[in-house]
Amino acid sequence: MDKLNRYREHVRSLLTQRGREFSSRDGVETQLIFDREHDHYQLVRTGWRDSTHRVYGCLLHVDIKDDKIWVQHDGTEVAIADQLVALGVPKQDIVLVYHAPNVRQYTEFALG
């Protein structure tokens, strides 16, 4: 399996695992959004809690572009970047996009 297909499989697997952890409860649904054609992957929560409080938010957003994994947003307790590294993805192939470009140089991850 080539590198990009392995990265895609890692991202889909990790988001699917996370989706199970946030299983739908209390009227709030967990949605996995996989755009395989454009390599966009998201984990979203949507619904109503107690019929009075609207819940909508992206927990995780990961893209694959320029042969790297771009973590656009990670609103979870366990960093997906660390999980990807544990699966063998080199840090230089992971971009933490939620850090400003001028700050990325101080992380151990890719600049872009």
Biotite code that builds the C-alpha atoms (Angstrom):
import biotite.structure as struc

atoms = struc.array([
    struc.Atom([0.000, 0.000, 0.000], chain_id="A", res_id=1, res_name="MET", atom_name="CA", element="C"),
    struc.Atom([1.444, 3.362, -0.953], chain_id="A", res_id=2, res_name="ASP", atom_name="CA", element="C"),
    struc.Atom([1.951, 6.172, 1.541], chain_id="A", res_id=3, res_name="LYS", atom_name="CA", element="C"),
    struc.Atom([-1.146, 8.240, 0.686], chain_id="A", res_id=4, res_name="LEU", atom_name="CA", element="C"),
    struc.Atom([-3.486, 5.252, 0.790], chain_id="A", res_id=5, res_name="ASN", atom_name="CA", element="C"),
    struc.Atom([-1.979, 4.244, 4.141], chain_id="A", res_id=6, res_name="ARG", atom_name="CA", element="C"),
    struc.Atom([-2.534, 7.801, 5.436], chain_id="A", res_id=7, res_name="TYR", atom_name="CA", element="C"),
    struc.Atom([-6.137, 7.751, 4.207], chain_id="A", res_id=8, res_name="ARG", atom_name="CA", element="C"),
    struc.Atom([-6.744, 4.443, 5.932], chain_id="A", res_id=9, res_name="GLU", atom_name="CA", element="C"),
    struc.Atom([-5.216, 5.711, 9.206], chain_id="A", res_id=10, res_name="HIS", atom_name="CA", element="C"),
    struc.Atom([-7.344, 8.878, 9.154], chain_id="A", res_id=11, res_name="VAL", atom_name="CA", element="C"),
    struc.Atom([-10.583, 7.041, 8.349], chain_id="A", res_id=12, res_name="ARG", atom_name="CA", element="C"),
    struc.Atom([-9.875, 4.392, 10.983], chain_id="A", res_id=13, res_name="SER", atom_name="CA", element="C"),
    struc.Atom([-9.092, 6.919, 13.720], chain_id="A", res_id=14, res_name="LEU", atom_name="CA", element="C"),
    struc.Atom([-12.154, 9.051, 12.934], chain_id="A", res_id=15, res_name="LEU", atom_name="CA", element="C"),
    struc.Atom([-14.346, 5.958, 12.884], chain_id="A", res_id=16, res_name="THR", atom_name="CA", element="C"),
    struc.Atom([-12.959, 4.921, 16.291], chain_id="A", res_id=17, res_name="GLN", atom_name="CA", element="C"),
    struc.Atom([-13.613, 8.394, 17.665], chain_id="A", res_id=18, res_name="ARG", atom_name="CA", element="C"),
    struc.Atom([-17.109, 8.351, 16.202], chain_id="A", res_id=19, res_name="GLY", atom_name="CA", element="C"),
    struc.Atom([-17.889, 5.230, 18.220], chain_id="A", res_id=20, res_name="ARG", atom_name="CA", element="C"),
    struc.Atom([-16.616, 6.919, 21.390], chain_id="A", res_id=21, res_name="GLU", atom_name="CA", element="C"),
    struc.Atom([-19.017, 9.813, 20.781], chain_id="A", res_id=22, res_name="PHE", atom_name="CA", element="C"),
    struc.Atom([-21.905, 7.515, 19.935], chain_id="A", res_id=23, res_name="SER", atom_name="CA", element="C"),
    struc.Atom([-25.231, 9.216, 19.376], chain_id="A", res_id=24, res_name="SER", atom_name="CA", element="C"),
    struc.Atom([-26.950, 9.908, 22.673], chain_id="A", res_id=25, res_name="ARG", atom_name="CA", element="C"),
    struc.Atom([-29.303, 12.450, 24.171], chain_id="A", res_id=26, res_name="ASP", atom_name="CA", element="C"),
    struc.Atom([-30.592, 13.439, 20.731], chain_id="A", res_id=27, res_name="GLY", atom_name="CA", element="C"),
    struc.Atom([-27.129, 14.405, 19.500], chain_id="A", res_id=28, res_name="VAL", atom_name="CA", element="C"),
    struc.Atom([-25.859, 12.506, 16.478], chain_id="A", res_id=29, res_name="GLU", atom_name="CA", element="C"),
    struc.Atom([-22.239, 11.867, 15.592], chain_id="A", res_id=30, res_name="THR", atom_name="CA", element="C"),
    struc.Atom([-21.548, 12.053, 11.868], chain_id="A", res_id=31, res_name="GLN", atom_name="CA", element="C"),
    struc.Atom([-18.515, 10.835, 9.983], chain_id="A", res_id=32, res_name="LEU", atom_name="CA", element="C"),
    struc.Atom([-17.996, 12.866, 6.825], chain_id="A", res_id=33, res_name="ILE", atom_name="CA", element="C"),
    struc.Atom([-15.533, 11.338, 4.377], chain_id="A", res_id=34, res_name="PHE", atom_name="CA", element="C"),
    struc.Atom([-14.958, 13.140, 1.069], chain_id="A", res_id=35, res_name="ASP", atom_name="CA", element="C"),
    struc.Atom([-12.656, 10.577, -0.494], chain_id="A", res_id=36, res_name="ARG", atom_name="CA", element="C"),
    struc.Atom([-12.480, 12.390, -3.827], chain_id="A", res_id=37, res_name="GLU", atom_name="CA", element="C"),
    struc.Atom([-10.985, 15.550, -2.271], chain_id="A", res_id=38, res_name="HIS", atom_name="CA", element="C"),
    struc.Atom([-9.425, 13.961, 0.858], chain_id="A", res_id=39, res_name="ASP", atom_name="CA", element="C"),
    struc.Atom([-11.478, 15.857, 3.467], chain_id="A", res_id=40, res_name="HIS", atom_name="CA", element="C"),
    struc.Atom([-12.438, 13.974, 6.643], chain_id="A", res_id=41, res_name="TYR", atom_name="CA", element="C"),
    struc.Atom([-14.557, 15.258, 9.537], chain_id="A", res_id=42, res_name="GLN", atom_name="CA", element="C"),
    struc.Atom([-16.209, 14.115, 12.735], chain_id="A", res_id=43, res_name="LEU", atom_name="CA", element="C"),
    struc.Atom([-19.243, 16.307, 13.488], chain_id="A", res_id=44, res_name="VAL", atom_name="CA", element="C"),
    struc.Atom([-21.791, 16.403, 16.325], chain_id="A", res_id=45, res_name="ARG", atom_name="CA", element="C"),
    struc.Atom([-25.287, 17.652, 15.492], chain_id="A", res_id=46, res_name="THR", atom_name="CA", element="C"),
    struc.Atom([-28.730, 17.605, 17.089], chain_id="A", res_id=47, res_name="GLY", atom_name="CA", element="C"),
    struc.Atom([-30.706, 18.912, 20.036], chain_id="A", res_id=48, res_name="TRP", atom_name="CA", element="C"),
    struc.Atom([-30.022, 18.354, 23.722], chain_id="A", res_id=49, res_name="ARG", atom_name="CA", element="C"),
    struc.Atom([-33.153, 18.454, 25.902], chain_id="A", res_id=50, res_name="ASP", atom_name="CA", element="C"),
    struc.Atom([-35.122, 19.891, 22.947], chain_id="A", res_id=51, res_name="SER", atom_name="CA", element="C"),
    struc.Atom([-33.916, 23.358, 23.932], chain_id="A", res_id=52, res_name="THR", atom_name="CA", element="C"),
    struc.Atom([-30.181, 23.468, 23.243], chain_id="A", res_id=53, res_name="HIS", atom_name="CA", element="C"),
    struc.Atom([-28.895, 23.185, 19.661], chain_id="A", res_id=54, res_name="ARG", atom_name="CA", element="C"),
    struc.Atom([-25.679, 21.231, 19.316], chain_id="A", res_id=55, res_name="VAL", atom_name="CA", element="C"),
    struc.Atom([-23.541, 21.533, 16.212], chain_id="A", res_id=56, res_name="TYR", atom_name="CA", element="C"),
    struc.Atom([-19.813, 21.385, 15.935], chain_id="A", res_id=57, res_name="GLY", atom_name="CA", element="C"),
    struc.Atom([-16.869, 19.864, 14.214], chain_id="A", res_id=58, res_name="CYS", atom_name="CA", element="C"),
    struc.Atom([-14.771, 17.785, 16.614], chain_id="A", res_id=59, res_name="LEU", atom_name="CA", element="C"),
    struc.Atom([-12.125, 16.769, 14.098], chain_id="A", res_id=60, res_name="LEU", atom_name="CA", element="C"),
    struc.Atom([-11.235, 17.966, 10.602], chain_id="A", res_id=61, res_name="HIS", atom_name="CA", element="C"),
    struc.Atom([-8.357, 16.384, 8.717], chain_id="A", res_id=62, res_name="VAL", atom_name="CA", element="C"),
    struc.Atom([-7.323, 16.873, 5.084], chain_id="A", res_id=63, res_name="ASP", atom_name="CA", element="C"),
    struc.Atom([-4.722, 15.096, 3.009], chain_id="A", res_id=64, res_name="ILE", atom_name="CA", element="C"),
    struc.Atom([-2.923, 17.319, 0.545], chain_id="A", res_id=65, res_name="LYS", atom_name="CA", element="C"),
    struc.Atom([0.579, 17.789, -0.813], chain_id="A", res_id=66, res_name="ASP", atom_name="CA", element="C"),
    struc.Atom([1.440, 14.251, 0.429], chain_id="A", res_id=67, res_name="ASP", atom_name="CA", element="C"),
    struc.Atom([0.840, 15.309, 4.039], chain_id="A", res_id=68, res_name="LYS", atom_name="CA", element="C"),
    struc.Atom([-1.879, 15.036, 6.658], chain_id="A", res_id=69, res_name="ILE", atom_name="CA", element="C"),
    struc.Atom([-3.258, 18.471, 7.544], chain_id="A", res_id=70, res_name="TRP", atom_name="CA", element="C"),
    struc.Atom([-5.014, 18.584, 10.935], chain_id="A", res_id=71, res_name="VAL", atom_name="CA", element="C"),
    struc.Atom([-7.336, 21.556, 10.429], chain_id="A", res_id=72, res_name="GLN", atom_name="CA", element="C"),
    struc.Atom([-9.090, 21.220, 13.788], chain_id="A", res_id=73, res_name="HIS", atom_name="CA", element="C"),
    struc.Atom([-8.837, 18.859, 16.749], chain_id="A", res_id=74, res_name="ASP", atom_name="CA", element="C"),
    struc.Atom([-11.316, 19.518, 19.534], chain_id="A", res_id=75, res_name="GLY", atom_name="CA", element="C"),
    struc.Atom([-10.754, 16.209, 21.314], chain_id="A", res_id=76, res_name="THR", atom_name="CA", element="C"),
    struc.Atom([-8.832, 15.262, 24.426], chain_id="A", res_id=77, res_name="GLU", atom_name="CA", element="C"),
    struc.Atom([-6.411, 12.874, 22.701], chain_id="A", res_id=78, res_name="VAL", atom_name="CA", element="C"),
    struc.Atom([-4.539, 14.559, 19.846], chain_id="A", res_id=79, res_name="ALA", atom_name="CA", element="C"),
    struc.Atom([-5.048, 12.766, 16.546], chain_id="A", res_id=80, res_name="ILE", atom_name="CA", element="C"),
    struc.Atom([-1.548, 13.890, 15.499], chain_id="A", res_id=81, res_name="ALA", atom_name="CA", element="C"),
    struc.Atom([-0.054, 11.845, 18.352], chain_id="A", res_id=82, res_name="ASP", atom_name="CA", element="C"),
    struc.Atom([-2.144, 8.832, 17.348], chain_id="A", res_id=83, res_name="GLN", atom_name="CA", element="C"),
    struc.Atom([-0.945, 9.165, 13.758], chain_id="A", res_id=84, res_name="LEU", atom_name="CA", element="C"),
    struc.Atom([2.671, 9.264, 14.930], chain_id="A", res_id=85, res_name="VAL", atom_name="CA", element="C"),
    struc.Atom([2.040, 6.116, 16.996], chain_id="A", res_id=86, res_name="ALA", atom_name="CA", element="C"),
    struc.Atom([0.821, 4.463, 13.771], chain_id="A", res_id=87, res_name="LEU", atom_name="CA", element="C"),
    struc.Atom([4.119, 5.294, 12.070], chain_id="A", res_id=88, res_name="GLY", atom_name="CA", element="C"),
    struc.Atom([3.341, 8.577, 10.305], chain_id="A", res_id=89, res_name="VAL", atom_name="CA", element="C"),
    struc.Atom([6.457, 10.786, 10.472], chain_id="A", res_id=90, res_name="PRO", atom_name="CA", element="C"),
    struc.Atom([5.944, 14.141, 12.178], chain_id="A", res_id=91, res_name="LYS", atom_name="CA", element="C"),
    struc.Atom([7.285, 15.892, 9.075], chain_id="A", res_id=92, res_name="GLN", atom_name="CA", element="C"),
    struc.Atom([4.196, 14.555, 7.223], chain_id="A", res_id=93, res_name="ASP", atom_name="CA", element="C"),
    struc.Atom([1.693, 16.078, 9.685], chain_id="A", res_id=94, res_name="ILE", atom_name="CA", element="C"),
    struc.Atom([0.771, 19.775, 9.581], chain_id="A", res_id=95, res_name="VAL", atom_name="CA", element="C"),
    struc.Atom([-0.982, 21.249, 12.622], chain_id="A", res_id=96, res_name="LEU", atom_name="CA", element="C"),
    struc.Atom([-2.967, 23.861, 10.719], chain_id="A", res_id=97, res_name="VAL", atom_name="CA", element="C"),
    struc.Atom([-4.662, 25.135, 13.881], chain_id="A", res_id=98, res_name="TYR", atom_name="CA", element="C"),
    struc.Atom([-1.292, 26.694, 14.785], chain_id="A", res_id=99, res_name="HIS", atom_name="CA", element="C"),
    struc.Atom([-0.475, 29.929, 12.984], chain_id="A", res_id=100, res_name="ALA", atom_name="CA", element="C"),
    struc.Atom([2.148, 29.488, 10.237], chain_id="A", res_id=101, res_name="PRO", atom_name="CA", element="C"),
    struc.Atom([4.716, 31.555, 12.162], chain_id="A", res_id=102, res_name="ASN", atom_name="CA", element="C"),
    struc.Atom([4.264, 29.329, 15.253], chain_id="A", res_id=103, res_name="VAL", atom_name="CA", element="C"),
    struc.Atom([4.560, 25.954, 13.498], chain_id="A", res_id=104, res_name="ARG", atom_name="CA", element="C"),
    struc.Atom([8.346, 26.243, 13.400], chain_id="A", res_id=105, res_name="GLN", atom_name="CA", element="C"),
    struc.Atom([8.343, 25.744, 17.182], chain_id="A", res_id=106, res_name="TYR", atom_name="CA", element="C"),
    struc.Atom([6.502, 22.424, 16.975], chain_id="A", res_id=107, res_name="THR", atom_name="CA", element="C"),
    struc.Atom([8.032, 19.102, 16.014], chain_id="A", res_id=108, res_name="GLU", atom_name="CA", element="C"),
    struc.Atom([5.602, 18.823, 13.104], chain_id="A", res_id=109, res_name="PHE", atom_name="CA", element="C"),
    struc.Atom([5.663, 19.990, 9.468], chain_id="A", res_id=110, res_name="ALA", atom_name="CA", element="C"),
    struc.Atom([5.418, 23.659, 8.558], chain_id="A", res_id=111, res_name="LEU", atom_name="CA", element="C"),
    struc.Atom([3.100, 23.148, 5.622], chain_id="A", res_id=112, res_name="GLY", atom_name="CA", element="C"),
])
